[in-house]
Amino acid sequence: MNAIPITYTGAEKLREELHELKTVQRPAVIAAIAEARAQGDLSENAEYDAAKEKQSFVEGRIVELESKLSNAQIIDPATLNADGACVFGATIDLDDLENNTKVTYQIVGDDEADIKAGKISISSPLARALIGKYPGDIAEVNAPGGVHEYEIIDVRYV
């Protein structure tokens, strides 16, 4: 499997979720299954079915997170030296030329993307248009509503 780029912060969040699943949720599900079994007939036991379904979800998510972390290429934006270029992990100040508004985005991995927090996925059309550009360049993004232009104001590695 190919390396999956992720920021240091994103990797820490995945590790925290994995720890929560293994130390809190997994034992709670095991206890719920044991309690449901103690009630007797499992064929008509809704609590048992719900606990088994939850166990399936928790175990699946644990496998998924372990796989992502084992294939992760962790990048700390603070250690980047890309000479001002837009690269993975960079925080970029943009001027939306269509409506003359300023926006700031950080290019992050797919699992970390959160547009409300100003984090865009490396695989998004905007991030793809920004990669390799420098302050002063114009990035053209092919959006469903047509071509959208952004001027790169500043690139920071924080």
C-alpha positions in Angstrom: 0.0 0.0 0.0 1.2 3.5 -0.8 2.2 5.9 1.9 -0.6 8.2 3.0 0.4 11.8 3.8 -0.8 13.1 7.1 0.2 16.0 9.3 1.7 15.4 12.7 -1.5 16.8 14.3 -3.7 14.5 12.2 -1.7 11.4 13.2 -2.0 12.3 16.8 -5.7 12.6 16.5 -5.9 9.1 14.9 -3.7 7.7 17.7 -6.0 9.2 20.3 -9.0 7.7 18.6 -7.3 4.3 18.4 -6.4 4.5 22.1 -10.0 5.4 23.0 -11.3 2.5 21.0 -8.9 0.0 22.5 -9.0 1.1 26.1 -12.5 2.4 26.6 -14.9 1.3 23.9 -13.7 -2.3 23.3 -13.9 -3.2 27.0 -17.3 -1.6 27.3 -18.6 -3.6 24.4 -17.2 -6.8 25.8 -18.9 -6.1 29.1 -22.2 -5.4 27.3 -22.0 -8.7 25.4 -21.3 -10.6 28.6 -24.2 -8.9 30.3 -26.6 -9.6 27.4 -25.4 -13.3 27.4 -26.3 -13.6 31.1 -29.9 -12.7 30.3 -30.4 -16.0 28.6 -31.9 -16.8 25.2 -29.7 -15.0 22.6 -32.0 -15.6 19.6 -34.4 -12.8 20.8 -32.0 -10.7 22.7 -31.9 -7.1 21.2 -29.2 -6.0 23.6 -27.0 -8.8 22.5 -27.5 -8.0 18.8 -26.8 -4.3 19.4 -23.6 -5.1 21.4 -22.4 -7.5 18.7 -23.0 -4.9 16.0 -21.2 -2.3 18.1 -18.3 -4.7 18.6 -18.1 -5.2 14.8 -17.9 -1.5 14.3 -15.3 -0.9 17.0 -13.1 -3.8 15.7 -13.4 -2.6 12.1 -12.4 0.9 13.1 -9.4 -0.3 15.1 -8.2 -2.3 12.0 -8.8 0.7 9.8 -6.9 3.1 12.1 -4.0 0.7 12.6 -3.7 0.3 8.8 -3.8 4.1 8.2 -1.2 4.7 10.9 1.1 2.0 9.7 1.0 3.4 6.1 1.2 7.0 7.2 3.9 9.4 6.0 3.8 11.9 8.9 4.7 15.4 7.9 5.3 18.2 10.4 4.7 21.5 8.6 6.9 23.4 11.0 10.0 21.5 9.7 9.2 22.1 6.0 11.5 24.2 3.9 9.8 24.5 0.5 11.1 28.0 -0.3 7.6 29.5 -0.2 5.9 27.0 -2.4 2.5 25.6 -1.7 3.1 22.0 -0.5 1.4 19.4 1.7 1.0 20.8 5.2 1.4 24.5 4.2 -1.0 27.1 5.4 -1.9 29.4 2.5 -3.5 32.8 2.5 -5.6 33.4 -0.6 -7.5 36.2 -2.2 -10.7 34.9 -3.9 -10.6 37.1 -7.1 -14.2 36.4 -7.9 -15.7 38.1 -4.8 -12.5 39.8 -3.4 -12.5 37.9 -0.1 -9.5 36.6 1.8 -9.4 33.0 2.9 -6.8 30.8 4.7 -6.5 27.0 4.2 -4.0 24.4 5.3 -3.4 21.5 2.9 -3.9 18.2 4.9 -4.5 14.5 4.4 -7.9 13.1 3.4 -8.7 12.0 7.0 -8.0 15.5 8.4 -10.0 17.6 6.0 -12.4 20.0 7.6 -13.4 23.0 5.5 -15.0 24.8 8.5 -11.6 24.6 10.3 -9.8 25.8 7.2 -8.3 22.4 6.3 -8.6 21.1 2.8 -7.7 17.7 1.5 -4.7 17.2 -0.6 -6.9 15.5 -3.1 -9.4 18.4 -3.4 -9.5 20.4 -6.6 -8.4 23.6 -4.8 -5.3 21.9 -3.2 -4.4 20.3 -6.5 -4.5 23.7 -8.1 -2.4 25.3 -5.3 0.4 22.7 -5.1 3.7 24.0 -6.5 2.5 27.6 -6.7 4.2 30.6 -5.0 2.9 33.9 -3.5 1.7 36.2 -6.3 0.7 33.2 -8.5 -2.9 32.7 -9.6 -4.5 29.3 -9.0 -7.3 28.4 -11.3 -9.7 25.8 -9.9 -12.1 23.9 -12.0 -15.3 23.9 -9.9 -18.7 22.7 -10.8 -19.8 26.3 -11.2 -16.9 27.0 -13.6 -13.3 28.2 -13.2 -12.6 30.0 -9.9 -9.4 32.0 -9.5 -7.4 32.6 -6.3 -4.3 34.7 -5.8 -1.8 33.3 -3.4 -1.0 36.0 -0.9 1.3 34.1 1.6 2.5 30.6 2.3 3.4 29.6 5.8 4.7 26.3 7.3 3.3 26.2 10.9 
